Amino acid sequence: MTNKQRRFADEYLIDCNATQAAIRAGYSVKTAKSIGQENLTKPDVKAYIDEQLEQMHDKTIATAEEVMVYLTSVLRGESESQIVIVEGHGDGCSSARRITKAPDEKERLKAAELLGKRFGMFTEKLSIDNAVPVIISGEDKLED
């Protein structure tokens, strides 16, 4: 892949517009549309774009482990959030400010509920994993 094609690919990742990416990468405005489409069909350019998209995806999407760690920190009251409170000063004047607070009881209970569901703590269904044979005896005494 050439340096210009790499610049095209990096520019394409910004807005997924092949024509504009080609122009920003230094290709001619007249040929930008066709060059942009052509570059997207080249295996090495396409592979580079796919690799970069995968890395972006990995950075922005939370993993199951991250979710579990976060829910546990909320359950234990270790996380913090910011809220805005409004304070009155009299004569119809007030001001807003941010304060940091620990999770309240409702938030901790919800985290506990979600963690409990994850670990199957609240299931009321019985699951039978083994096959149980059914034996019917006295078949000669049954009516037709």
BAGURO-965514 format. One line per field, with one value per residue (C-alpha): x negated, y negated, z negated; residue number from 1. Coordinates in pm, 1 decimal. Example, Ala and Ser with C-alpha at 12.3 -4.5 7.8 and 13.67 -1.06 7.14 Angstrom:
<pts>
c1 <- c(-1230.0, -1367.0)
c2 <- c(450.0, 106.0)
c3 <- c(-780.0, -714.0)
seq <- c(1, 2)
</pts>
This chain:
<pts>
c1 <- c(0.0, -134.9, -151.8, 122.9, 347.4, 281.6, 375.2, 689.9, 777.8, 719.2, 932.2, 1201.7, 1226.0, 1326.0, 1657.0, 1675.4, 1702.0, 1467.3, 1480.2, 1402.9, 1136.5, 965.3, 968.7, 830.3, 563.1, 439.6, 607.9, 749.5, 1102.0, 1195.3, 1094.1, 1163.7, 1489.6, 1346.6, 1015.2, 1201.9, 1415.7, 1114.0, 911.8, 1194.7, 1172.5, 797.6, 734.2, 455.9, 647.2, 965.9, 776.5, 619.2, 958.9, 1117.1, 831.0, 865.8, 1244.0, 1196.7, 954.7, 1201.1, 1474.7, 1261.0, 1186.3, 1545.2, 1749.7, 1743.6, 1654.1, 1854.1, 1572.8, 1585.3, 1960.1, 1919.6, 1645.0, 1857.9, 2171.1, 1965.2, 1821.7, 2173.8, 2298.8, 2016.1, 2065.3, 1716.5, 1821.7, 1900.6, 2123.9, 2183.0, 2520.4, 2630.1, 2800.4, 2971.6, 2942.5, 3167.6, 3010.4, 3329.0, 3501.8, 3566.9, 3194.8, 3042.0, 2722.9, 2635.5, 2330.3, 2207.1, 2145.8, 1998.3, 2201.8, 2179.8, 2451.0, 2774.3, 2962.1, 3177.5, 2873.6, 2694.6, 3003.5, 3030.3, 2661.2, 2718.3, 3020.0, 2826.3, 2533.9, 2771.7, 2936.9, 2596.5, 2505.5, 2850.1, 2921.7, 3288.3, 3415.7, 3731.1, 3716.5, 3574.0, 3335.7, 3284.0, 2968.8, 2990.1, 3238.1, 3475.0, 3599.8, 3973.5, 4069.7, 4429.4, 4496.5, 4801.9, 4869.9, 5076.4, 5331.9, 5389.7, 5714.4, 5708.9)
c2 <- c(0.0, -342.7, -638.7, -811.2, -504.9, -491.4, -860.8, -783.2, -497.8, -714.4, -992.1, -741.7, -628.5, -983.3, -1001.1, -690.7, -914.1, -776.7, -1083.1, -1332.5, -1101.9, -1087.5, -1466.8, -1511.1, -1249.1, -1456.5, -1297.1, -1516.9, -1650.8, -1533.8, -1172.0, -1155.7, -963.1, -686.5, -669.5, -650.9, -359.8, -189.2, -220.2, -59.5, 250.4, 298.2, 586.9, 421.4, 92.9, 279.2, 495.8, 186.6, 14.4, 328.5, 361.2, -2.8, 31.2, 339.9, 151.6, -137.4, 109.9, 274.6, -63.0, -186.9, 122.5, 244.7, 607.1, 836.4, 818.4, 435.9, 445.8, 693.5, 483.4, 169.9, 334.1, 474.3, 130.4, -16.6, 265.2, 205.9, -172.0, -230.5, -419.3, -789.1, -1003.1, -1373.8, -1539.2, -1899.4, -2062.5, -2399.8, -2615.5, -2911.7, -3236.2, -3434.7, -3702.4, -3448.6, -3389.9, -3047.5, -2884.5, -2539.5, -2337.7, -1985.1, -1746.1, -1398.8, -1124.5, -753.6, -523.7, -538.6, -233.8, -209.7, -206.9, 50.7, 272.0, 254.9, 350.8, 643.2, 751.8, 743.1, 933.8, 1187.2, 1244.5, 1293.8, 1562.8, 1727.1, 1659.3, 1572.1, 1847.7, 2022.1, 2275.4, 2616.9, 2748.8, 3121.0, 3208.6, 3586.8, 3800.3, 3985.6, 4319.3, 4386.4, 4746.9, 4857.4, 5175.6, 5392.3, 5351.6, 5672.3, 5515.7, 5204.6, 5174.7, 5156.5)
c3 <- c(0.0, 90.9, -147.5, 48.8, 20.3, -354.5, -382.9, -182.6, -418.7, -727.0, -579.5, -481.6, -845.0, -946.5, -759.0, -534.6, -227.6, 39.7, 264.8, -11.7, -154.9, 185.2, 214.2, -139.2, -65.4, 229.4, 530.9, 807.5, 752.7, 1106.1, 1042.4, 667.7, 704.1, 922.4, 731.6, 401.3, 519.2, 673.4, 351.9, 153.9, 375.7, 331.4, 89.1, -109.8, -150.9, -244.2, -495.5, -653.6, -683.7, -832.7, -1083.1, -1190.9, -1225.1, -1443.3, -1667.5, -1697.5, -1783.6, -2051.3, -2211.6, -2219.2, -2308.8, -2667.4, -2727.9, -2954.4, -3209.3, -3213.3, -3273.2, -3558.4, -3720.9, -3693.2, -3835.5, -4122.6, -4202.0, -4206.4, -4429.0, -4675.5, -4669.7, -4528.1, -4213.6, -4201.9, -3985.2, -3954.4, -3997.9, -3966.8, -4263.1, -4264.8, -4574.9, -4643.1, -4773.4, -4831.5, -4624.0, -4350.3, -4289.5, -4273.0, -4155.7, -4033.9, -4123.4, -4072.2, -4356.0, -4357.7, -4522.4, -4583.7, -4445.7, -4642.1, -4766.0, -4453.1, -4222.6, -4438.1, -4440.9, -4060.1, -4026.9, -4264.0, -4061.0, -3733.4, -3883.4, -4037.8, -3701.5, -3541.3, -3791.3, -3783.6, -4149.5, -4107.2, -3879.2, -3985.5, -3707.8, -3771.7, -3516.6, -3485.1, -3302.2, -3317.5, -3131.4, -3361.6, -3226.2, -3250.5, -3323.0, -3291.7, -3482.9, -3491.8, -3123.1, -3112.9, -3349.5, -3133.7, -2938.2, -2559.0)
seq <- c(1, 2, 3, 4, 5, 6, 7, 8, 9, 10, 11, 12, 13, 14, 15, 16, 17, 18, 19, 20, 21, 22, 23, 24, 25, 26, 27, 28, 29, 30, 31, 32, 33, 34, 35, 36, 37, 38, 39, 40, 41, 42, 43, 44, 45, 46, 47, 48, 49, 50, 51, 52, 53, 54, 55, 56, 57, 58, 59, 60, 61, 62, 63, 64, 65, 66, 67, 68, 69, 70, 71, 72, 73, 74, 75, 76, 77, 78, 79, 80, 81, 82, 83, 84, 85, 86, 87, 88, 89, 90, 91, 92, 93, 94, 95, 96, 97, 98, 99, 100, 101, 102, 103, 104, 105, 106, 107, 108, 109, 110, 111, 112, 113, 114, 115, 116, 117, 118, 119, 120, 121, 122, 123, 124, 125, 126, 127, 128, 129, 130, 131, 132, 133, 134, 135, 136, 137, 138, 139, 140, 141, 142, 143, 144)
</pts>
